[in-house]
Amino acid sequence: MKGDKKKLYTVVAHRWGRMETHSYLVGVYSNVELAKQAADTETKWRGGKYSCWVEEIYQDTYYSDVTGGVLYKTECQNMA
């Protein structure tokens, strides 16, 4: 934890692995392994059109203060 702030993991899906195209929040998790599992599952469910990124954040912290960054990415069809 960063002080008394809880560490969380967000999963965001990016169409074709690009931040500039359609993206959406898949979920927020307290465990990195659950977040990775959700990212893998969502990528499969979306037929490989979305790359899911797991990012480490801290509860009640502004996004620009994030120190963990992207911890895990799934590959979509055009990333391989």
N, C-alpha and C positions, 0 to 999 in steps of 0.2 A: 504494500500500500504506500501511496505517496502521502505521508502524514496520516490523516485519518480518512483519506479518500479511498474508496474501494476500486480495485482494478477491474475493468470490464473489457469485453471483446465484442466489437461490432462485426457483422458480416454484411457486406454490401455487394450486390450483383451489378456488374458493368457489362452492357451489351458489347460483344466482340472484344471485351477487355479494355475498352476505352472509356475514360472518365467523361469525355465530351459528349457521348451518346447517352441513351437511356440508362439510368441507374436506379436502383431501389434498395431499401433496407430489408435484409432478410431476417435479421434478429440481433438481439443483444444478449450476451452470455457472460456468466461469471467464471466459466471454465474454458480455457483455450482449446482443449480437446473437443468439447461439445461444439464450439464455434467452427472448428475445422471440419467436423462431421457434417454440420449444417451446410457449410460451403460446398463440400463434395456432393452432398445430396441434391442441393439446389442446382448445381451445374449439370448433373445428370438429368434431373427433372426438366430442365430447360433445353435439353437436346444439344448441349454444347455451344449454345449461342451466347451464354453469359459466363464471364470469369468472375468468381467470387473472391473478394479480398477480406481477410481477417485483420482488423486493426486493434491495437491495444489503446485503451483510453482510461481515464480516471473519472469516477462519478463526480458530477457537479463541477466539471472543468471545461472551460471554453476550448473548442476544437483546436485552435492554434497553439494551445499549451500542451498538446499531446506529445509525449516523448517516445512512446514505443513504436509508432509507425506501423507499416504493413508487416505482419509476421508471417503471412501465408497467403498464397494465391493459387487458385485452381486454373487450369488451362481451358480456354474455349477452343473451338475448331480452328480459328485463324491464328492462334498463338503458337501452335506447335511448329 
